[in-house]
């Protein structure tokens, strides 16, 4: 009887349909496109994770399995938002290949537009605060360009 009663409380507080959704992986939507040295790719969906997993404030958006696409939003306390973008060509695959993975850090001097925002929600899953975020980029580094906008939802 105690289990049923506690289940009713959970359903009453969170809603029975929402409880299943609460533990789903974080998602990425929108469109970000890279051309040049960072690889030619488009990210229009993927998974996201809270930066708390790696002890920073921000979030990580990753592309499809083994694609090597990753965009990390990090809020530096003195420099503001910085965006790290993997070189998908060097980061694709798994295992030993990942040891050759390289990335570039974008900051406002590389970009016509670099807007990022990550907010902490009132939810915690597995001791990680769930975050939502948004990033808009129009940047050029070397021969690479990266442009677009992504929304990160329920990252933990």
PyMOL commands that set and color helices and strands:
alter all, ss='L'
color gray80, all
select helices_A, chain A and resi 2-14+16-22+51-54+88-91+95-100+108-110
alter helices_A, ss='H'
color red, helices_A
select strands_A, chain A and resi 26-35+41-50+58-62+70-76+80-86+103-106+111-125+128-141+144-155
alter strands_A, ss='S'
color yellow, strands_A
deselect
rebuild
show_as cartoon
